[in-house]
Amino acid sequence: MYATMFYGIINPNGDFNFVNAGHTYPLVVRSDGRVEPLEKSNFPLGLFPGISFDAGCALLSAGDIVLLFSDGLTEAQNFRNELFGESRLNSVARECAKLPAPAASEKVLKSVRDFVGPAPPSDDLTLVVLRFGAV
């Protein structure tokens, strides 16, 4: 038995310290539309007893968005068994650069729903959108 987890702390100055235990890489969407994955990761929790975890860090600027999501988002499938995928997510994430967090969340989820269409869910789908500072 194991579980993936992402835990992070954002300081008021924008320092974002995090530990990723086997979870999908979160994305930072910069206010200019650049999308940067937070690629620092470790093994999932419970896979190997007694291991230590390395922390990652990023610097957030005012207006940046952090997208945290389960693999059910990128692995959402349509009736042709195509995956929504990282490329589609990155594309819609760029379009969210200037949106408030609730609007960005709805835009991403709508894109997934439109892609999947009437196909039944293949996995759970979780999305957290955080905007740092003012837009």
DSSP file with accessible surface (Angstrom, degrees, kcal/mol):
  #  RESIDUE AA STRUCTURE BP1 BP2  ACC     N-H-->O    O-->H-N    N-H-->O    O-->H-N    TCO  KAPPA ALPHA  PHI   PSI    X-CA   Y-CA   Z-CA
    1    1 A M              0   0  216      0, 0.0     2,-0.3     0, 0.0     0, 0.0   0.000 360.0 360.0 360.0 137.7    0.0    0.0    0.0
    2    2 A Y        -     0   0  147     45,-0.0     2,-0.3     2,-0.0    44,-0.2  -0.955 360.0-154.8-150.5 167.8    1.2    3.5   -0.9
    3    3 A A  B     -A   45   0A  52     42,-1.9    42,-2.3    -2,-0.3     2,-0.3  -0.993  15.2-131.1-145.1 147.7   -0.1    6.9   -1.4
    4    4 A T        +     0   0   61     -2,-0.3     2,-0.3    40,-0.2    18,-0.2  -0.694  30.7 177.2 -94.0 156.2    1.1   10.0   -3.4
    5    5 A M  E     -Bc  21  22B  74     16,-1.3    16,-3.3    -2,-0.3    18,-0.6  -0.989  22.3-159.4-157.1 147.3    1.1   13.4   -1.7
    6    6 A F  E     +B   20   0B  38     -2,-0.3     2,-0.4    14,-0.2    14,-0.2  -0.999  16.0 177.7-129.0 130.3    2.1   16.9   -2.4
    7    7 A Y  E     +B   19   0B 136     12,-2.4    12,-2.7    -2,-0.4     2,-0.3  -0.999   6.9 169.3-133.8 131.4    2.8   19.3    0.5
    8    8 A G  E     -B   18   0B  31     -2,-0.4     2,-0.4    10,-0.2    10,-0.2  -0.984  23.8-154.6-144.0 155.6    3.9   22.9    0.1
    9    9 A I  E     -B   17   0B  84      8,-3.0     8,-2.6    -2,-0.3     2,-0.6  -0.999  11.4-160.0-128.4 126.3    4.4   26.1    2.0
   10   10 A I  E     -B   16   0B  53     -2,-0.4     6,-0.2     6,-0.2     5,-0.1  -0.938  10.3-150.9-108.7 121.9    4.3   29.5    0.3
   11   11 A N    >   -     0   0   60      4,-2.9     3,-2.6    -2,-0.6    -2,-0.0  -0.558  30.1-107.4 -85.2 156.3    5.9   32.4    2.2
   12   12 A P  T 3  S+     0   0  129      0, 0.0    -1,-0.1     0, 0.0    -2,-0.0   0.782 119.5  59.4 -56.3 -25.8    4.7   36.0    1.7
   13   13 A N  T 3  S-     0   0  105      2,-0.1     3,-0.1     1,-0.0    -3,-0.0   0.483 124.4-101.2 -82.1  -2.3    7.8   36.8   -0.3
   14   14 A G  S <  S+     0   0    0     -3,-2.6    46,-3.0     1,-0.3     2,-0.4   0.368  72.0 146.1 100.4  -5.8    6.9   34.1   -2.9
   15   15 A D  E     - D   0  59B  65     44,-0.2    -4,-2.9    42,-0.1     2,-0.6  -0.542  30.3-164.9 -65.2 122.3    9.3   31.3   -1.7
   16   16 A F  E     -BD  10  58B   8     42,-3.1    42,-1.8    -2,-0.4     2,-0.4  -0.936   6.8-175.6-115.5 105.6    7.4   28.1   -2.4
   17   17 A N  E     +BD   9  57B  73     -8,-2.6    -8,-3.0    -2,-0.6     2,-0.3  -0.887  15.4 165.3-102.3 134.5    9.0   25.1   -0.6
   18   18 A F  E     -BD   8  56B   7     38,-2.4    38,-3.2    -2,-0.4     2,-0.4  -0.962  33.5-146.2-148.4 160.5    7.4   21.7   -1.3
   19   19 A V  E     -B    7   0B  36    -12,-2.7   -12,-2.4    -2,-0.3     2,-0.6  -1.000  14.7-163.1-127.9 128.9    7.8   18.0   -1.1
   20   20 A N  E     -B    6   0B   0     34,-0.5    22,-1.5    -2,-0.4     2,-0.9  -0.956   2.8-168.9-115.4 114.5    6.3   15.8   -3.8
   21   21 A A  E    S-Be   5  42B   1    -16,-3.3   -16,-1.3    -2,-0.6    24,-0.5  -0.700  74.2 -52.0-104.2  77.2    5.9   12.1   -2.8
   22   22 A G  B    S+c    5   0B  26     20,-1.0   -18,-0.1    -2,-0.9   -16,-0.1   0.570  98.4 137.0  75.3   8.5    5.1   10.5   -6.2
   23   23 A H        -     0   0   45    -18,-0.6    -1,-0.2     1,-0.1    47,-0.1  -0.394  66.0 -81.5 -83.0 164.1    2.3   12.9   -7.1
   24   24 A T        -     0   0   34     45,-0.3    45,-0.2     1,-0.1    -1,-0.1  -0.302  58.6 -93.6 -59.0 149.6    1.8   14.4  -10.6
   25   25 A Y        -     0   0   98     -3,-0.1    -1,-0.1    43,-0.1    14,-0.1  -0.548  40.5-133.6 -69.5 121.1    4.0   17.4  -11.2
   26   26 A P        -     0   0    1      0, 0.0    12,-2.8     0, 0.0     2,-0.4  -0.285  19.8-128.7 -64.7 161.1    2.1   20.6  -10.3
   27   27 A L  E     -FG  37  67C   9     40,-2.2    40,-3.0    10,-0.2     2,-0.5  -0.925   8.7-151.7-114.8 140.9    2.3   23.4  -12.8
   28   28 A V  E     -FG  36  66C   0      8,-2.9     8,-3.0    -2,-0.4     2,-0.7  -0.960  11.3-160.0-105.5 122.8    3.3   27.1  -12.2
   29   29 A V  E     -FG  35  65C   1     36,-3.2    36,-2.7    -2,-0.5     6,-0.2  -0.931  14.8-144.0-103.1 111.3    1.6   29.3  -14.7
   30   30 A R    >   -     0   0   27      4,-3.0     3,-2.6    -2,-0.7    34,-0.1  -0.360  24.7-109.0 -73.0 156.8    3.5   32.6  -14.8
   31   31 A S  T 3  S+     0   0   42      1,-0.3    -1,-0.1    31,-0.2    32,-0.0   0.740 120.3  57.6 -61.9 -18.6    1.6   35.8  -15.3
   32   32 A D  T 3  S-     0   0  101      2,-0.1    -1,-0.3    66,-0.0    66,-0.1   0.383 124.7-101.4 -91.9   4.2    3.1   36.1  -18.8
   33   33 A G  S <  S+     0   0   13     -3,-2.6    -2,-0.1     1,-0.3     2,-0.1   0.324  74.4 141.3  97.7  -8.5    1.7   32.7  -19.8
   34   34 A R        -     0   0  129     -5,-0.1    -4,-3.0    60,-0.0     2,-0.5  -0.447  40.7-147.1 -65.9 142.6    4.8   30.5  -19.4
   35   35 A V  E     -F   29   0C  32     -6,-0.2    -6,-0.2    -2,-0.1    55,-0.0  -0.959  16.9-177.7-116.1 125.1    4.0   27.1  -17.9
   36   36 A E  E     -F   28   0C  58     -8,-3.0    -8,-2.9    -2,-0.5     2,-0.2  -0.976  17.8-141.6-126.2 118.7    6.7   25.5  -15.7
   37   37 A P  E     -F   27   0C  56      0, 0.0     2,-1.2     0, 0.0   -10,-0.2  -0.523  17.3-129.1 -74.4 145.0    6.3   22.0  -14.1
   38   38 A L        +     0   0   13    -12,-2.8    20,-0.0    -2,-0.2    18,-0.0  -0.769  34.8 179.5 -90.8  89.4    7.6   21.6  -10.6
   39   39 A E        +     0   0  128     -2,-1.2     2,-0.4   -14,-0.1    -1,-0.1   0.367  37.1 114.3 -84.4   4.5    9.6   18.5  -11.5
   40   40 A K        +     0   0   86     17,-0.1     2,-0.3    -3,-0.0    16,-0.1  -0.625  44.2 159.2 -75.5 124.7   11.1   17.7   -8.1
   41   41 A S        -     0   0   44     -2,-0.4     2,-0.2    14,-0.1   -20,-0.2  -0.960  25.7-165.4-146.5 163.7    9.7   14.3   -6.9
   42   42 A N  B     -e   21   0B  27    -22,-1.5   -20,-1.0    -2,-0.3    11,-0.1  -0.772  44.5 -67.8-132.9 179.7   10.3   11.4   -4.5
   43   43 A F        -     0   0  115     -2,-0.2   -20,-0.1   -22,-0.2    -1,-0.1  -0.352  63.7 -91.7 -67.1 154.6    8.9    7.9   -4.1
   44   44 A P    >   -     0   0   21      0, 0.0     3,-1.3     0, 0.0     4,-0.5  -0.238  52.2 -87.2 -61.5 157.3    5.3    7.6   -3.0
   45   45 A L  B 3  S+A    3   0A  62    -42,-2.3   -42,-1.9   -24,-0.5   -24,-0.0  -0.443 111.1  16.9 -65.6 137.3    4.6    7.4    0.8
   46   46 A G  T 3  S+     0   0   61      2,-0.3    -1,-0.2   -44,-0.2    -3,-0.0   0.351  93.0 105.2  85.7  -5.7    4.7    3.9    2.2
   47   47 A L  S <  S+     0   0   75     -3,-1.3    -2,-0.1     1,-0.3   -45,-0.0   0.922  92.6  17.0 -74.0 -42.1    6.5    2.3   -0.8
   48   48 A F  S >  S-     0   0  100     -4,-0.5     3,-1.1     3,-0.0    -1,-0.3  -0.978  86.4-127.5-132.4 117.8    9.9    2.0    1.0
   49   49 A P  T 3  S+     0   0  127      0, 0.0    -4,-0.0     0, 0.0    -2,-0.0  -0.340  85.9  12.2 -65.6 141.7   10.0    2.3    4.8
   50   50 A G  T 3  S+     0   0   89      1,-0.2     2,-0.1    -2,-0.0     0, 0.0   0.554  85.5 142.0  77.2   9.9   12.4    4.7    6.4
   51   51 A I    <   -     0   0   60     -3,-1.1     2,-0.2     1,-0.0    -1,-0.2  -0.485  44.1-131.1 -82.6 156.9   13.3    6.7    3.3
   52   52 A S        -     0   0  101     -2,-0.1     2,-0.4     0, 0.0    -1,-0.0  -0.680  15.6-131.8-101.6 162.6   13.8   10.5    3.4
   53   53 A F        -     0   0   68     -2,-0.2     2,-0.3   -11,-0.1   -11,-0.1  -0.941   9.6-135.8-119.7 134.5   12.3   13.0    1.1
   54   54 A D        -     0   0   93     -2,-0.4   -34,-0.5   -34,-0.1     2,-0.2  -0.689  21.2-134.9 -86.5 139.9   14.0   15.8   -0.8
   55   55 A A        -     0   0   66     -2,-0.3     2,-0.3   -36,-0.1   -36,-0.2  -0.623  13.9-154.5 -92.1 152.0   12.3   19.2   -0.9
   56   56 A G  E     -D   18   0B   9    -38,-3.2   -38,-2.4    -2,-0.2     2,-0.3  -0.729   7.4-158.2-114.2 169.6   12.0   21.4   -3.9
   57   57 A C  E     +D   17   0B  97     -2,-0.3     2,-0.3   -40,-0.2   -40,-0.2  -0.994  11.9 177.3-148.9 153.7   11.6   25.1   -4.2
   58   58 A A  E     -D   16   0B  18    -42,-1.8   -42,-3.1    -2,-0.3     2,-0.6  -0.967  27.9-124.7-146.7 157.5   10.3   27.7   -6.6
   59   59 A L  E     -D   15   0B  98     -2,-0.3     2,-0.3   -44,-0.2   -44,-0.2  -0.946  25.1-157.1-109.8 119.2    9.9   31.4   -6.5
   60   60 A L        -     0   0    4    -46,-3.0     2,-0.3    -2,-0.6   -30,-0.0  -0.756   3.3-155.6 -94.8 143.2    6.4   32.7   -7.2
   61   61 A S    >   -     0   0   65     -2,-0.3     3,-2.5     1,-0.1    71,-0.2  -0.802  40.3 -74.8-111.5 158.3    5.7   36.2   -8.4
   62   62 A A  T 3  S+     0   0   64     -2,-0.3    71,-0.3     1,-0.3   -31,-0.2  -0.253 121.1  22.8 -53.6 129.7    2.6   38.3   -8.0
   63   63 A G  T 3  S+     0   0    3     69,-3.3    -1,-0.3     1,-0.3    70,-0.1   0.258  88.5 134.3  95.7 -11.3   -0.1   36.9  -10.4
   64   64 A D    <   -     0   0    2     -3,-2.5    68,-3.0    68,-0.4     2,-0.4  -0.398  43.8-145.4 -68.9 150.7    1.4   33.5  -10.8
   65   65 A I  E     -GH  29 131C   0    -36,-2.7   -36,-3.2    66,-0.2     2,-0.5  -0.932   4.0-153.6-116.3 141.5   -0.9   30.5  -10.6
   66   66 A V  E     -GH  28 130C   1     64,-3.0    64,-2.4    -2,-0.4     2,-0.6  -0.973   8.7-160.6-112.2 126.6   -0.1   27.0   -9.1
   67   67 A L  E     -GH  27 129C   0    -40,-3.0   -40,-2.2    -2,-0.5     2,-0.5  -0.950   8.6-177.0-108.2 117.7   -2.2   24.1  -10.5
   68   68 A L  E     + H   0 128C  42     60,-2.8    60,-3.1    -2,-0.6     2,-0.3  -0.963  17.8 160.2-110.7 132.5   -2.2   21.0   -8.4
   69   69 A F  E     - H   0 127C  11     -2,-0.5   -45,-0.3    58,-0.2    58,-0.2  -0.986  38.2-112.6-153.1 155.8   -4.1   18.0   -9.9
   70   70 A S    >>  -     0   0    9     56,-2.1     3,-2.0    -2,-0.3     4,-0.6  -0.471  40.3-106.5 -83.4 163.0   -4.5   14.3   -9.7
   71   71 A D  H 3> S+     0   0   60      1,-0.3     4,-2.3     2,-0.2     5,-0.1   0.709 112.7  79.2 -64.9 -15.4   -3.4   12.1  -12.6
   72   72 A G  H 34 S+     0   0    3      1,-0.2    -1,-0.3     2,-0.2    50,-0.2   0.743  88.5  57.3 -63.5 -19.8   -7.1   11.7  -13.4
   73   73 A L  H X4 S+     0   0    0     -3,-2.0     3,-1.1    53,-0.2    11,-0.2   0.975 113.7  33.6 -74.8 -55.1   -7.0   15.1  -15.0
   74   74 A T  H 3< S+     0   0   14     -4,-0.6    11,-3.1     1,-0.2    -2,-0.2   0.774 121.4  51.2 -73.5 -22.7   -4.2   14.3  -17.6
   75   75 A E  T 3< S+     0   0   85     -4,-2.3    -1,-0.2     9,-0.2    -2,-0.2   0.325  76.1 131.3 -97.2   9.5   -5.4   10.7  -17.9
   76   76 A A    <   -     0   0    8     -3,-1.1     8,-2.2    -4,-0.1     2,-0.4  -0.406  46.9-149.9 -60.8 134.3   -9.1   11.6  -18.6
   77   77 A Q  B     -I   83   0D  70     43,-0.2     6,-0.2     6,-0.2     2,-0.1  -0.878  11.9-150.7-116.3 145.1  -10.1    9.6  -21.7
   78   78 A N    >   -     0   0    7      4,-1.7     3,-1.9    -2,-0.4    38,-0.1  -0.341  48.2 -84.2 -94.3-175.0  -12.6   10.2  -24.5
   79   79 A F  T 3  S+     0   0  136     37,-0.4    37,-0.1     1,-0.3    38,-0.0   0.684 129.2  60.2 -67.3 -17.1  -14.5    7.5  -26.4
   80   80 A R  T 3  S-     0   0  181      2,-0.1    -1,-0.3     0, 0.0     3,-0.1   0.286 116.8-114.6 -89.5  10.3  -11.5    7.1  -28.7
   81   81 A N    <   +     0   0  114     -3,-1.9     2,-0.3     1,-0.2    -2,-0.1   0.730  67.3 148.2  61.1  25.3   -9.4    6.2  -25.7
   82   82 A E        -     0   0   76     34,-0.1    -4,-1.7     1,-0.0     2,-0.3  -0.698  44.6-127.2 -85.7 143.7   -7.3    9.3  -26.2
   83   83 A L  B     -I   77   0D  82     -2,-0.3    -6,-0.2    -6,-0.2    -8,-0.2  -0.665   9.1-131.0 -88.9 146.3   -5.9   10.9  -23.1
   84   84 A F     >  -     0   0    7     -8,-2.2     4,-0.7    -2,-0.3    -9,-0.2   0.948  56.8-177.5 -57.7 -48.1   -6.4   14.6  -22.2
   85   85 A G  H  >  -     0   0   20    -11,-3.1     4,-1.7    -9,-0.2     5,-0.1   0.255  40.0 -76.0  78.0 165.7   -2.7   14.7  -21.6
   86   86 A E  H  > S+     0   0  136      2,-0.2     4,-3.1     1,-0.2     5,-0.2   0.840 123.1  58.8 -69.6 -36.5    0.0   17.1  -20.5
   87   87 A S  H  > S+     0   0   99      2,-0.2     4,-2.1     1,-0.2    -1,-0.2   0.940 108.9  43.8 -62.8 -45.6    0.1   19.0  -23.8
   88   88 A R  H  X S+     0   0  111     -4,-0.7     4,-2.5     2,-0.2     5,-0.3   0.910 114.4  51.1 -65.0 -41.1   -3.6   19.9  -23.7
   89   89 A L  H  X S+     0   0    2     -4,-1.7     4,-2.8     1,-0.2    -2,-0.2   0.936 109.8  49.1 -61.8 -45.7   -3.3   20.8  -20.0
   90   90 A N  H  X S+     0   0   46     -4,-3.1     4,-2.1     1,-0.2    -1,-0.2   0.901 110.8  51.7 -60.2 -39.9   -0.3   23.1  -20.7
   91   91 A S  H  X S+     0   0   56     -4,-2.1     4,-1.2    -5,-0.2    -2,-0.2   0.944 113.9  41.1 -63.4 -48.4   -2.2   24.8  -23.5
   92   92 A V  H  X S+     0   0    6     -4,-2.5     4,-0.5     1,-0.2    -2,-0.2   0.873 110.9  59.1 -70.0 -32.2   -5.3   25.5  -21.4
   93   93 A A  H >< S+     0   0    0     -4,-2.8     3,-1.4    -5,-0.3     4,-0.3   0.911 101.3  54.9 -61.7 -40.6   -3.1   26.5  -18.5
   94   94 A R  H >< S+     0   0  132     -4,-2.1     3,-1.2     1,-0.3    -1,-0.2   0.873 103.6  55.6 -58.4 -37.5   -1.5   29.2  -20.6
   95   95 A E  H 3< S+     0   0  108     -4,-1.2     3,-0.3     1,-0.2    -1,-0.3   0.634 102.3  58.6 -70.5 -12.9   -4.9   30.6  -21.3
   96   96 A C  T X< S+     0   0    1     -3,-1.4     3,-1.7    -4,-0.5    -1,-0.2   0.444  71.5 106.6 -93.5  -1.6   -5.5   30.9  -17.5
   97   97 A A  T <  S+     0   0    8     -3,-1.2    -1,-0.2    -4,-0.3    -2,-0.1   0.809  89.5  30.9 -53.6 -35.9   -2.5   33.2  -16.9
   98   98 A K  T 3  S+     0   0  137     -3,-0.3    -1,-0.3    -4,-0.2    -2,-0.1   0.382  99.4 104.4-105.7   4.9   -4.6   36.3  -16.3
   99   99 A L  S <  S-     0   0   53     -3,-1.7    -3,-0.0     1,-0.1     2,-0.0  -0.567  76.4-107.6 -87.5 149.9   -7.8   34.7  -14.8
  100  100 A P     >  -     0   0   75      0, 0.0     4,-2.6     0, 0.0     3,-0.3  -0.342  42.5-101.9 -63.4 156.7   -8.8   34.7  -11.2
  101  101 A A  H  > S+     0   0   22      1,-0.2     4,-2.7     2,-0.2     5,-0.2   0.888 120.4  50.2 -53.5 -47.4   -8.3   31.3   -9.5
  102  102 A P  H  > S+     0   0  101      0, 0.0     4,-2.3     0, 0.0    -1,-0.2   0.920 113.3  46.4 -61.3 -38.9  -12.1   30.3   -9.7
  103  103 A A  H  > S+     0   0   42     -3,-0.3     4,-2.4     2,-0.2    -2,-0.2   0.885 112.1  50.9 -69.0 -38.1  -12.3   31.1  -13.4
  104  104 A A  H  X S+     0   0    0     -4,-2.6     4,-2.4     2,-0.2     5,-0.2   0.928 109.9  50.4 -63.7 -43.6   -9.0   29.3  -14.1
  105  105 A S  H  X S+     0   0   30     -4,-2.7     4,-2.6    -5,-0.2     5,-0.2   0.942 111.9  46.8 -58.7 -48.4  -10.3   26.2  -12.3
  106  106 A E  H  X S+     0   0   94     -4,-2.3     4,-2.8    -5,-0.2     5,-0.2   0.899 110.5  53.3 -63.6 -38.2  -13.6   26.3  -14.3
  107  107 A K  H  X S+     0   0   72     -4,-2.4     4,-2.1     2,-0.2    -1,-0.2   0.928 111.6  44.9 -63.2 -45.1  -11.7   26.8  -17.6
  108  108 A V  H  X S+     0   0    0     -4,-2.4     4,-2.1     2,-0.2    -2,-0.2   0.952 115.7  46.5 -64.1 -48.4   -9.5   23.7  -17.0
  109  109 A L  H  X S+     0   0   42     -4,-2.6     4,-2.8     1,-0.2    -2,-0.2   0.897 111.6  51.3 -63.6 -39.0  -12.4   21.5  -15.8
  110  110 A K  H  X S+     0   0  101     -4,-2.8     4,-3.1    -5,-0.2     5,-0.2   0.907 107.9  53.2 -64.1 -39.6  -14.6   22.6  -18.8
  111  111 A S  H  X S+     0   0   33     -4,-2.1     4,-2.0    -5,-0.2    -1,-0.2   0.913 111.2  45.8 -61.6 -41.3  -11.7   21.8  -21.2
  112  112 A V  H  X S+     0   0    7     -4,-2.1     4,-2.8     2,-0.2     5,-0.3   0.942 113.6  48.7 -66.7 -46.3  -11.5   18.3  -19.7
  113  113 A R  H  X S+     0   0  125     -4,-2.8     4,-2.6     1,-0.2    -2,-0.2   0.919 112.2  48.8 -59.9 -44.1  -15.3   17.8  -19.8
  114  114 A D  H  < S+     0   0  103     -4,-3.1    -1,-0.2     1,-0.2    -2,-0.2   0.889 113.4  47.5 -63.0 -39.7  -15.4   19.0  -23.4
  115  115 A F  H  < S+     0   0   34     -4,-2.0    -2,-0.2    -5,-0.2    -1,-0.2   0.930 115.7  43.2 -66.3 -46.3  -12.6   16.7  -24.4
  116  116 A V  H >< S+     0   0   21     -4,-2.8     3,-1.5     1,-0.2   -37,-0.4   0.871  85.8 176.2 -70.3 -36.1  -14.1   13.6  -22.6
  117  117 A G  T 3<  -     0   0   42     -4,-2.6    -1,-0.2    -5,-0.3    -2,-0.1  -0.382  66.1 -17.6  63.5-140.2  -17.6   14.3  -23.8
  118  118 A P  T 3  S+     0   0  116      0, 0.0    -1,-0.2     0, 0.0    -2,-0.1   0.437 101.0 123.7 -81.9   3.6  -20.1   11.6  -22.8
  119  119 A A    <   -     0   0   12     -3,-1.5     3,-0.1     1,-0.1   -40,-0.0  -0.341  69.8-107.6 -62.5 143.3  -17.4    9.0  -22.0
  120  120 A P        -     0   0   91      0, 0.0   -43,-0.2     0, 0.0    -1,-0.1  -0.359  43.8 -87.9 -69.7 152.6  -17.6    7.6  -18.4
  121  121 A P        -     0   0  120      0, 0.0     3,-0.1     0, 0.0   -45,-0.1  -0.347  32.9-165.0 -59.9 138.5  -15.0    8.8  -15.9
  122  122 A S  S    S-     0   0   64      1,-0.2     2,-0.3   -50,-0.2   -46,-0.1   0.553  70.3  -5.6 -99.5 -11.3  -11.9    6.6  -16.0
  123  123 A D  S    S-     0   0   66    -51,-0.1    -1,-0.2   -50,-0.0     2,-0.0  -0.960  88.4 -72.4-166.4 170.6  -10.5    7.9  -12.7
  124  124 A D        -     0   0   88     -2,-0.3     2,-0.4    -3,-0.1   -52,-0.1  -0.337  42.7-148.5 -70.0 159.8  -11.1   10.5  -10.0
  125  125 A L        +     0   0   65    -53,-0.1     2,-0.4   -54,-0.1   -54,-0.1  -0.969  18.8 174.4-137.1 119.1  -10.3   14.1  -11.0
  126  126 A T        +     0   0   76     -2,-0.4   -56,-2.1     2,-0.0     2,-0.4  -0.983   1.9 177.9-126.0 137.6   -9.0   16.6   -8.4
  127  127 A L  E     -H   69   0C  27     -2,-0.4     2,-0.4   -58,-0.2   -58,-0.2  -0.993   8.6-176.0-141.9 131.6   -7.8   20.1   -9.2
  128  128 A V  E     -H   68   0C  76    -60,-3.1   -60,-2.8    -2,-0.4     2,-0.5  -0.999   8.6-166.6-124.7 129.0   -6.6   22.9   -6.9
  129  129 A V  E     -H   67   0C  24     -2,-0.4     2,-0.4   -62,-0.2   -62,-0.2  -0.978   6.2-177.4-119.2 126.7   -5.9   26.3   -8.3
  130  130 A L  E     -H   66   0C  69    -64,-2.4   -64,-3.0    -2,-0.5     2,-0.5  -0.985  11.0-158.7-125.4 127.2   -4.0   28.9   -6.3
  131  131 A R  E     -H   65   0C  37     -2,-0.4     2,-0.6   -66,-0.2   -66,-0.2  -0.932  14.1-143.6-104.1 131.0   -3.1   32.4   -7.4
  132  132 A F        -     0   0   38    -68,-3.0   -69,-3.3    -2,-0.5   -68,-0.4  -0.812  58.6 -30.3 -95.3 124.3   -0.3   34.1   -5.6
  133  133 A G  S    S-     0   0   50     -2,-0.6     2,-0.1   -71,-0.3   -72,-0.0  -0.112 105.5 -19.9  69.2-164.4   -0.6   37.8   -5.0
  134  134 A A              0   0   77      1,-0.1    -2,-0.1   -71,-0.0   -70,-0.1  -0.365 360.0 360.0 -78.8 155.8   -2.6   40.2   -7.1
  135  135 A V              0   0  108    -73,-0.1    -1,-0.1   -72,-0.1   -72,-0.1  -0.502 360.0 360.0 -76.3 360.0   -3.5   39.6  -10.7
